[in-house]
Amino acid sequence: MASDSLKLYAGIYVALVALAASKWLFFHIPAFGYWDAFAATMIAASLKTTLIVGYYQHLRSENRSLTYLMALSLGLVLLLMAAASYSVT
């Protein structure tokens, strides 16, 4: 049992390192423009966040109500950021 858990967390750690390294790679691939690299970086960051929250912070094993509460707070933060971005320009 502990060995399976160790393998899972080691695999997630390797995936996190690979996603972190991919951000550098996206900006150094000649075929990617700036906005393509930026979009790929945001997708990689979202995947990293999902892995960290789901496994290392054990949100996958929590009650669904807590998961919905976290999703709601994320949505509200995104709305706040969108509203703040209009006041910057």
C-alpha positions in Angstrom: 0.0 0.0 0.0 2.7 2.5 1.0 4.7 1.6 -2.1 1.7 2.4 -4.4 1.3 5.7 -2.7 5.0 6.5 -3.0 4.9 5.7 -6.7 1.9 7.9 -7.2 3.4 10.9 -5.5 6.8 10.3 -7.2 5.0 10.3 -10.6 3.1 13.4 -9.7 6.4 15.1 -8.7 8.0 14.1 -12.0 5.0 15.5 -13.9 5.2 18.8 -11.9 8.9 19.1 -12.7 8.2 18.4 -16.4 5.5 21.0 -16.5 7.7 23.5 -14.8 10.5 22.9 -17.4 8.0 23.1 -20.2 7.4 26.8 -19.5 11.0 27.5 -20.5 10.7 25.3 -23.5 7.5 27.0 -24.8 9.3 30.4 -25.0 12.3 28.9 -26.8 10.5 26.9 -29.5 10.9 29.0 -32.7 7.5 27.9 -34.0 5.7 29.4 -31.0 4.9 33.1 -31.0 4.7 35.0 -27.8 1.0 34.5 -27.3 1.2 30.8 -28.2 3.9 30.3 -25.6 1.9 32.4 -23.1 -1.2 30.3 -23.7 0.7 27.0 -23.3 2.3 28.3 -20.1 -1.1 29.1 -18.7 -2.4 25.6 -19.6 0.7 24.1 -17.9 0.2 26.2 -14.8 -3.4 25.1 -14.6 -2.4 21.5 -14.9 0.2 22.0 -12.1 -2.4 23.6 -9.9 -4.8 20.8 -10.5 -2.2 18.2 -9.5 -1.1 20.1 -6.4 -4.6 20.8 -5.2 -5.9 17.4 -6.1 -3.1 15.2 -4.7 -0.8 17.1 -2.4 -3.6 19.0 -0.7 -5.8 15.9 -0.8 -8.9 17.7 -2.3 -9.7 14.6 -4.2 -10.6 12.7 -1.0 -12.5 15.6 0.6 -16.3 16.0 0.6 -17.7 17.3 -2.7 -19.1 20.3 -0.8 -15.5 21.5 0.0 -14.5 20.9 -3.7 -17.5 23.0 -4.8 -16.6 25.7 -2.3 -13.0 25.8 -3.7 -14.3 26.0 -7.3 -16.7 28.8 -6.3 -13.8 30.8 -4.7 -11.7 30.2 -7.8 -14.5 31.5 -10.0 -14.9 34.6 -7.8 -11.1 35.3 -7.9 -11.2 35.1 -11.7 -14.1 37.5 -11.9 -12.3 39.9 -9.6 -9.2 39.7 -11.8 -11.3 40.3 -14.9 -13.0 43.3 -13.3 -9.6 44.7 -12.2 -8.1 44.3 -15.6 -10.7 46.8 -17.0 -9.6 49.5 -14.6 -5.9 49.1 -15.6 -6.4 50.2 -19.2 
